[in-house]
Structure formats: C-alpha cells, structure tokens
Amino acid sequence: MPSRWSQAAAPVYLFLCLILGGSVQGVFGNMVLQLIGLGLLAWAAIVAGPPRPSALERQLYVLILLSLSLIAVQLVPLPAAIWPHLGGRTVLAQGYVLLGLSVPALSISVAPYDTIATALTLIPPLALLAAVLRIGTRPLWLVGALLAAVMAGVLLGILQIDSPTTVVSKWYLYADTNVGVATGFFANANHMATLLLISIPFLAALLGSARAQRAGLEHYSGLIALVTAAVVVVLVGLALNGSLAGYGLAVPVIVASVLLLLRPRSPARLWVGIGAAVLVVGVLVGLMLMPIDSSLVRGQAQTSVQSRQEILSTSVRAGKEFLPLGSGIGTFARVYALYEDHGRLDPTVRVNHAHDDYVELALEAGLPGMILMALFLLWWARAALEAWRAGDAGPFARAAAIASAAILVHSVVDFPLRTAAISSCFAMCIALLIRWRPVVPVLVEKTELRSARHVVIR
C-alpha cells in the first residue's frame, strides 16, 4: 500500500499544473511541469503498481501508445520522391524548385520542431495519469487540490478586475490575455470557465460521498455549509469571468450534477439526464453561431478573422488538402496561414487554433488521428457508462464522467485541452473513471495473522 507521501504526489502535481500551466505563454512554468512530470513517469515506471489492471486500463494504455507512435512516425524523414505526394505538400516542394534548390528528405510533419514542442505538452497529463494509476492516491485528495486551485483562481480573478479601467491590472499573469475579465491563472477566459465548470460536479460529489458514508448529522450539515459557500464562490467566478461558453455550459453541468444528489432508484434521474443532454445540444448550437471572442463583458468581435464559421471552413478545406496523413501535430497555425484569405487579414490578429479541437486534430493527424480520436471517444463513453451503471461506483467517478464530458463538449468550440492545466484535469477524470471500484480487503483467518504457539488441527 502506498505511503502518505507517495499518495500526495498526484494531488500536489495537479495543483502545480493548475497554477503554472494556464497558458503556453508560461514557458518557464510549463518547463518546470514537464521536468517534474518526467520524474513522475520514471517513478511510476519502477514502482510496483496494481497486479491486475482492468480491461479499460489496458485499452487506454494501447490508445496512448498508438497516439505516441503516430507522433513519432510523423517525425521520420521521407525521401523527396515520396513526401511531396502525401497531400497538401506540392506547394512546399515547388518552393524549393523556385529557389533553385533540390527537394530534400522531409518528414510527414511540415514543422517537425512544432510537433516536438507539442509532444512535450503531453507530459503533464500523462504524468498525472501515471501517478494516479501506478503510484496511487486518494480521490478526495485530488478533489481537494482541484478545489484549492479553483478558489485561488477566483481570488486572483477578483484582484485582476479590481483595478482602474484605464490601467491593465498587474495581476494578469500573461501579456496576451483577456483584459477586463477574471482569467485567474489562465490567459484565456474560456479556459478559466472550463476549470470552474469542472469543479461543480465534484462539489456535488462531496455531498454524495458524505451521504453514502452515512456521516453524522452535525458533520453532514457542516459539509453542506462548506460546499454551499464553495458553490457561491464558483458562481461568482463565472460571473466575473464573462465567458458565454461558461454561462451556457454551466446550466447542463449543474443539471447533470444534480444526479449525484438523487437516490440511485429515483425516477427523476432519467428525466434529469435527458434534460442535461438536450441542454448541451442547445448550448453547442448557440455557441457555434456566435463569434469566437463573444462575451457579455468584452462585446462582439468585429474582425472577419474572428468569425468562427470562416475559421472552421478554412480549417476543413486545409484538412481535406492534407489527407490522408495530416500536416503534423502542432502545425495548425502554419498551415492555416497558407489557406486563409490574405486580402482580409488583420495584421494584429493571428489564428493559432481552429477553436474546434476535433477539426484541428483531424487537420494535423489526418485519417489515423481521426480513427484514434473515434476509438478514444468510444472508450470514454464505455468507461463513463460503466461508472454510472455500476451500483458500487463512487460519486467521484460519476463526477469525473460529468467533468470530462464538459471538457469534451467545450472542445467543440474551443481548445481547453491545449493547456497543461485543463489536460491534467482531464487526465484526473480519466483516472477516476478507471479506478472507481473500491479495493476489496483480503480476508485472512485470525490464526494466520500471527505465528502459532501450539499445534493447530484443522
């Protein structure tokens, strides 16, 4: 059984990810997280983990290995007679010809260094996943680390907006950020909203866990007061955050979190679940019709480069050109610049993401990436369904299903998983989905607990 110190590794690392990993602009912070993550991965590799990983866990390991292999293959140099014919690369080969240079051997990725840099961003979520599954921890400690970072982020957000409107607050952590709203430890207000949404089902799970353990009335009443106060702080954070995505997705997340408070055989569970699903669809449709920089605080986006429909259309067109193998992980910004309308460019704005992580991944990873993405979504659906259908699944596993669903849905209109903070939260949710089953103690006879001092006849 892991010691208390080893069990603290995953929660402490999650807290660090939420504090330091809010944006790719934090180069030093992300470097620290990656170095610590490498140490956690090495620790997880040598520690004696659970003897029998579940089928879900084994399947997840296979998907991770296939994904890492895909990135590695994209970095392998290919002969000049092959790579220009892989789709979307003809214009790149023609550039060498126009310069009077021979076409060199190049990799599938059109920007290998960007692919390597993006691959390094996978270290924090993989390290947290390995720390939970191999080293071990307590779910309550993970939830505590998450909520501690959320409370700290809301307090920082209050400081960010509590300054003269003519001066950019010194409390903003990044140069390129959403000024005028509470972003907390993030640069993007939408990503802070994602973190706030993630915390809601886990707050409900705290109450569900206390009730399931038949806590005393005094203890349960105190916990209700604490959770109520935390919910108020989260709602204040959402109000100060100003993200329409946060406002819209908060409704189905709250409705779904109510399921954690209902009794297992309550007839209302089915209707609440259906209501949450309908709300998700409605919110998604509304968000996809809105400008990317829309906010009740910041106002409507006016530049064409910020039109969600235009970016999506251009991204899909570029993705079709680079089929079947894609342009390479992390190369979206460079590829998009080749296909956007250069006559309508805003020199002050650059499109770094498709604001639809599924479309962006399809462009970068091509058909193999789309297959892996579909396989993972099927795996996640099965894991979430098992957590909800099993009678002995704890509330934290079911909260993880709701929280991870919120991240996956938000990824349709944004890119929250591109930050170490949200990707680590997602890894925590995945680990809780896998390890929801309680550990069954091994029953031994009392005579086997100590050496016999007399002859035992059986």
Buried (B, 14 or more C-beta within 10 A) or exposed (E): EBEEEBBBBBBBBBBBBBBBBBBBEBEEBBEBBBEBBBEBBEBBEEBEBEEEBBEBBEBBEEBBEBBEEBBEEBBEEBEBEEBBEBBBBEEBBEEBEEEEEEBEEBBBBBBBEBBBBBBBBBBBBBBBBBBBBBBBBBBBBBBBBBBBBBBBBBBBBBBBBEEEEEEBBEBBBBEEBBBBBBBBBBBBBBBBBBBBBBBBBBBBBBBBBBBEEEBEEEEBEEBBEBBEEBBEBBBBBBEBBBBBBBBBBBBBBBBBBBBBBEEEEEEEBEEBBEBBBEBBEEBBEEBBEBBBBBBEBBEEBEBBBBBBEBBBEBBBEBBEBBBEBBBBBBBBBEBBEBBBEEEEBEEEEEBBBBBBBBBBBBBBBBEBBBEBBEBBEEBBEBBBEBBBEEEEBBBBBBBBBBBBBBBBBBBBBBBBBBBBBBBBBBBBBBBBBBBBBEEEEEEEEEEEEEEEEEEEEE
